[in-house]
Amino acid sequence: MTTELKKSIQVLQDKKVLLYPTDTVWGIGCDATSKGAVEKIFKIKQRPESKSLIILVDSIEMLQKYIPLISKNILKVLNETSKPTTIIYNNPIGLAKNVVAKDNTVAIRIVQNDFCKQLIMKFEKPIVSTSANISNNPTPKSFQEIEKSILDSVDYIVDLQREDINDKSSTILKIGDNGELIVLRD
């Protein structure tokens, strides 16, 4: 296991906040089952807790621990997609209350980035992923664009992929009342 992976796992286990590369943009993350760690992210981002955060998991199997009822239609989408796809699910279980929206939904993505996948797999729990910016400020497309206040406020910054430029965000889908998928962002 790489040094960066070991350090990052320790940060998550200590309920601290991590700045790390994802399959989309740089993310601020923590243990998605820890209310206290999630509170720190809302403070760093200067974001009201009423605005929910995205959760990353490493596999469909991990997703099913927190979203017990997933339709065949959704499983088909998850198995066939090649681009980062976040889905808003109803009635999650086992996550920190402050990552779940008021309407009892949560946005979850099965991560494709190798570092993230290994991190979540070895941590054995989902992690929060929210863009590395103060709320309402532009999302940084590279590590170099991350605001100093963000860099100074996290507990650990992963020393990987700092030269990469990434301006893609994930597709966001929501499950409608009849189980149909509604595209919120493509």
N, C-alpha and C positions, 0 to 999 in steps of 0.2 A: 504494500500500500504506500502510495506517495506521501511525502511529508505534508503537502498541501491538503490531502484528503484527511490525514490524521489530525492536523490542526483544526480543520473545518468541523470535523465530527466532534472534537472536544468543545469547540465554541457552541455548537448546537446542544450538546449534552449539558453544558453549563448554563443553558437558557439565555445565551447571549446572542448578539446580532452579527450577521455575516454579510459582506459585500462580495458577490460572486458572479461569474459569467454564466449565462443560461443559453438555451437554444434560441432565444430572441435577444433581448437587451440585457445589460448588467442589472442584477437584481439585489435587493436588500431582502435578507431572509432570516428565518429563525424556525424553531420547532413549532409546527402548526397545531400542536396539542397543548402548548403552554400559553395560558392567558397572559401571564406576566411578560413573556418574551414578545408576544404580539403587541402588547401595549407599548413597548419600547419602539417598535417600528412605526406605530401611529404617531408617536412623539417626534421621532426623527423626521418623518415626512410632513409633519405639521398638518396631519390629515384627520378629519373627524372619524370616529369609530363607526359612524353610520355608513361610511363608504367601505365596501368589502374589499378583500385582498384575494389574489390568486394563490392557489395551493398547487404544489408540484408533487407528483407521485412517480415511482419508478416503473410501474407496471399496471396492467388491468387487475392483477391479483391484489395489489395494494389498494387500488381504487375501490375494489369491492369490500374492503374492510370498513371503509368510511361511507360508502354509498351502496347499501345492500341490494337495492333493486335497480338494476340497469337493464334496459330493454335490449332485445336482440338487434334492433335498429341502431342503437347507440354503439353496441359492441362491434357491429359491422363497420360503422364509421371509424371507430378507434383502430380497428385492425387494418383498415385500408388507407388511412391518411398518411401522407408522407411529410406534411408540413405541420408545424406546431399548431395544435388545436385545443383551445380551452372550451370546456363545456360547463354550463351552469346547471348544476344538479339540485333536485329537491331533497329535503329531509336527510341531511348528512348526520352521521353519528361519530362520536369519539374525537371531534376536533374542538379546539378552544372556542368558547362561545363567541368571542369577539372576532373570529374569522367568518362566522356565519351571518349572513344578512338578516335583516328584520323579517323578511318573508320566508325564512328558514331555507335559503338556498346558499350554495357555495360554488365558486368557480374553480375547477380543477383541470390541470393539464398533465398528461403523461409526458414527461420530459424526454427529449431526444439527445441532448448534449451529454457526451460521455462522462465528463466530470460530475455533472449533476446526477446522472443516473447512478453512478458508483457511490456518490455521497449519500443519496437517499437510500439506496440498497443497504449500505453498511450502517447507516443511522437507524434504519428499520422503522422510520416514521416519515410522514409527509412534512414538507417544509413550505414556508411562505415564500412567495416570489412577488415582489412589487418593484416597479422601475426605480432606479437609483436617482431620484430627484425629489425636491420639495414639491408637494402637491401644487398643481396648476402651473408649474414651470415646465419647460420643454423636456422631453425624455432624452437623455444622452444616448448618442449613437455609438459612442466608444468610451473606453475607460477615461481617456483624457478629457472628455466633456463633463465628467461627474463633478458636481459642485464640491468645493472644499468643506463646506459645512457637513455634507454627507460623509465624506472621507473621514472627517474628524469625529463623527458621532457613532460610527459602527465599532464593534469590538475587534473585528478581524477582517482584513482585505485579502482575498485569495490572489496569489501571485501567479496567475495563469491567463493566457489569452488577452493580455492587456493591449496588444497591438491591433486586435481585430476591430473592424467597424461593422456594426450590425444595425440596420435601420428597419428590420422587419419586426412586426408584432404578430402575435398569434391570431388565428381566426377565432372568433368567439361565437359559440352556438348556445342557444337556450332551448330547453325542452318545454314545448308548449303544453297547454292543458290537455290536449288529446294525444300527447306523446310525440307529436311532430317536432322536427328540429327547425328552429328559427335562427337565421343568420343575423347576428348583431354587428359583427365586424368580419370582413373577409380579407 
